[in-house]
Amino acid sequence: MARFTGVDFYEIDGLLSDEERQIRDHVRDWVEDRYLPLVEKAYEDAFFPAEVIPEVASMGLLGATLPEEYGCAGVNATAYGLAMQELERGDSGLRSFASVQGSLAMWPIYAYGSEAQRKRWLPPMAKGEVIGCFGLTEPDFGSNPSGMITRAVRRDGGYVLNGAKMWITNGTIAHVAVVWAKLKDEASGREEIRGFIVEKGTKGFSAPEQKRKHSLRASVTSELVLQNVHVGEDALLPNVSGLKGPLGCL
Ligand SMILES: Cc1cc2nc3c(=O)[nH]c(=O)nc-3n(C[C@H](O)[C@H](O)[C@H](O)COP(=O)(O)OP(=O)(O)OC[C@H]3O[C@@H](n4cnc5c(N)ncnc54)[C@H](O)[C@@H]3O)c2cc1C
């Protein structure tokens, strides 16, 4: 059977650099040879074939646009977009896995995190050894995340989180969650949305999988449950507050 060569109705190919085309073609071949043979069973049986994670990582696709000093590929946004387009062709769940890891978990740590948070989390996340998720949507607030109910309060030199998130890609397989919650600013008394890094295994935190989806079946989708979850001061992403934090990732 002839190999897939893509469709290019607007002749965009000629606008790409050699490197961008090479990355696109490499990911296309990998999807064709490696992922398409797996995905039908994964979709039917509703699981994400996690054995491909090291391969996706070795292609530099996790946090692809982030700098090389954090173990990332440092490619441009066009190359990243082309790679995600090819993963999406394999299955939307595969693209969701990679883009949630890169854009929704690694990117906020890079853009809003401290240098210590970047150094700790980004290199193992680029290698696919640490999986991340992004907890914004809640059972009662999806399109309007500013209404979120999840709250953080300052206590004992850290924060206590309470709330629930829903429809969270990678949630159950994630080692770390970027959770958005409202925290009262002590100076102004106003509540502001802040981002927190919550590690799997933290007491009071669980991520049960949401089963029986009708779509995106080859993708892990989960609830995040936060019941008096105590995290340290270093869990807070220091460099952003307000809805622009999560919206900047999306
Ligand atoms: C498979 C899957 C994976 C996901 N992964 C993540 C994730 O990793 N992290 C995360 O935080 N979230 C995730 N989400 C959640 C996703 O971002 C939300 O589903 C989305 O924001 C919509 O929220 P909702 O489902 O509550 O729908 P609702 O907000 O209840 O909207 C329902 C419908 O009403 C429409 N609507 C809503 N408000 C208005 C309005 N004011 N005017 C007109 N129409 C309106 C919407 O367009 C939609 O058609 C995921 C969802 C799915 C299905």
The ligand as an SDF file (V2000), in Angstrom:
LIG
                    3D

 53 58  0  0  0  0  0  0  0  0999 V2000
  -12.0270   14.1980   26.4690 C   0  0  0  0  0  0  0  0  0  0  0  0
  -11.9000   15.4830   27.2190 C   0  0  0  0  0  0  0  0  0  0  0  0
  -10.6620   15.8620   27.7330 C   0  0  0  0  0  0  0  0  0  0  0  0
  -10.5410   17.0410   28.4720 C   0  0  0  0  0  0  0  0  0  0  0  0
   -9.3230   17.3670   29.0320 N   0  0  0  0  0  0  0  0  0  0  0  0
   -9.2620   18.4230   29.8900 C   0  0  0  0  0  0  0  0  0  0  0  0
   -8.0780   18.6870   30.6250 C   0  0  0  0  0  0  0  0  0  0  0  0
   -7.0450   18.0190   30.4650 O   0  0  0  0  0  0  0  0  0  0  0  0
   -8.0810   19.6830   31.5450 N   0  0  0  0  0  0  0  0  0  0  0  0
   -9.1930   20.4740   31.7590 C   0  0  0  0  0  0  0  0  0  0  0  0
   -9.1340   21.3470   32.6090 O   0  0  0  0  0  0  0  0  0  0  0  0
  -10.3300   20.2600   31.0500 N   0  0  0  0  0  0  0  0  0  0  0  0
  -10.3940   19.2620   30.1410 C   0  0  0  0  0  0  0  0  0  0  0  0
  -11.5490   19.0060   29.4430 N   0  0  0  0  0  0  0  0  0  0  0  0
  -12.7050   19.8420   29.7070 C   0  0  0  0  0  0  0  0  0  0  0  0
  -13.0490   20.7940   28.5760 C   0  0  0  0  0  0  0  0  0  0  0  0
  -12.1260   21.8310   28.5650 O   0  0  0  0  0  0  0  0  0  0  0  0
  -14.4990   21.2290   28.8590 C   0  0  0  0  0  0  0  0  0  0  0  0
  -15.2950   20.1400   28.4720 O   0  0  0  0  0  0  0  0  0  0  0  0
  -14.8770   22.4650   28.1440 C   0  0  0  0  0  0  0  0  0  0  0  0
  -14.2540   23.5700   28.7340 O   0  0  0  0  0  0  0  0  0  0  0  0
  -16.4100   22.6810   28.1430 C   0  0  0  0  0  0  0  0  0  0  0  0
  -16.8990   22.6100   29.4490 O   0  0  0  0  0  0  0  0  0  0  0  0
  -18.1340   21.6620   29.8030 P   0  0  0  0  0  0  0  0  0  0  0  0
  -17.8460   20.2840   29.2860 O   0  0  0  0  0  0  0  0  0  0  0  0
  -18.4440   21.8410   31.2360 O   0  0  0  0  0  0  0  0  0  0  0  0
  -19.3350   22.2110   28.9200 O   0  0  0  0  0  0  0  0  0  0  0  0
  -20.3040   23.4050   29.2800 P   0  0  0  0  0  0  0  0  0  0  0  0
  -19.5290   24.6030   29.7360 O   0  0  0  0  0  0  0  0  0  0  0  0
  -21.3930   22.8920   30.1720 O   0  0  0  0  0  0  0  0  0  0  0  0
  -20.9090   23.7110   27.8410 O   0  0  0  0  0  0  0  0  0  0  0  0
  -21.8830   22.8370   27.2440 C   0  0  0  0  0  0  0  0  0  0  0  0
  -22.2890   23.4420   25.8960 C   0  0  0  0  0  0  0  0  0  0  0  0
  -22.8670   24.7600   26.0980 O   0  0  0  0  0  0  0  0  0  0  0  0
  -22.1550   25.7170   25.3260 C   0  0  0  0  0  0  0  0  0  0  0  0
  -22.0440   26.9650   26.0910 N   0  0  0  0  0  0  0  0  0  0  0  0
  -21.5050   27.1040   27.3300 C   0  0  0  0  0  0  0  0  0  0  0  0
  -21.5880   28.3780   27.7380 N   0  0  0  0  0  0  0  0  0  0  0  0
  -22.1700   29.0820   26.7240 C   0  0  0  0  0  0  0  0  0  0  0  0
  -22.5140   30.4360   26.5410 C   0  0  0  0  0  0  0  0  0  0  0  0
  -22.2680   31.3630   27.4790 N   0  0  0  0  0  0  0  0  0  0  0  0
  -23.1060   30.7990   25.3620 N   0  0  0  0  0  0  0  0  0  0  0  0
  -23.3560   29.8770   24.4150 C   0  0  0  0  0  0  0  0  0  0  0  0
  -23.0410   28.5540   24.5290 N   0  0  0  0  0  0  0  0  0  0  0  0
  -22.4620   28.1550   25.6670 C   0  0  0  0  0  0  0  0  0  0  0  0
  -20.7900   25.1100   25.0490 C   0  0  0  0  0  0  0  0  0  0  0  0
  -20.2030   25.6050   23.8630 O   0  0  0  0  0  0  0  0  0  0  0  0
  -21.1250   23.6400   24.9380 C   0  0  0  0  0  0  0  0  0  0  0  0
  -21.5710   23.3170   23.6460 O   0  0  0  0  0  0  0  0  0  0  0  0
  -11.6880   17.8690   28.6510 C   0  0  0  0  0  0  0  0  0  0  0  0
  -12.9160   17.5080   28.0910 C   0  0  0  0  0  0  0  0  0  0  0  0
  -13.0200   16.3330   27.3940 C   0  0  0  0  0  0  0  0  0  0  0  0
  -14.3760   15.9610   26.8240 C   0  0  0  0  0  0  0  0  0  0  0  0
  1  2  1  0
  2  3  1  0
  2 52  2  0
  3  4  2  0
  4  5  1  0
  4 50  1  0
  5  6  2  0
  6  7  1  0
  6 13  1  0
  7  8  2  0
  7  9  1  0
  9 10  1  0
 10 11  2  0
 10 12  1  0
 12 13  2  0
 13 14  1  0
 14 15  1  0
 14 50  1  0
 15 16  1  0
 16 17  1  0
 16 18  1  0
 18 19  1  0
 18 20  1  0
 20 21  1  0
 20 22  1  0
 22 23  1  0
 23 24  1  0
 24 25  2  0
 24 26  1  0
 24 27  1  0
 27 28  1  0
 28 29  2  0
 28 30  1  0
 28 31  1  0
 31 32  1  0
 32 33  1  0
 33 34  1  0
 33 48  1  0
 34 35  1  0
 35 36  1  0
 35 46  1  0
 36 37  1  0
 36 45  1  0
 37 38  2  0
 38 39  1  0
 39 40  1  0
 39 45  2  0
 40 41  1  0
 40 42  2  0
 42 43  1  0
 43 44  2  0
 44 45  1  0
 46 47  1  0
 46 48  1  0
 48 49  1  0
 50 51  2  0
 51 52  1  0
 52 53  1  0
M  END
$$$$
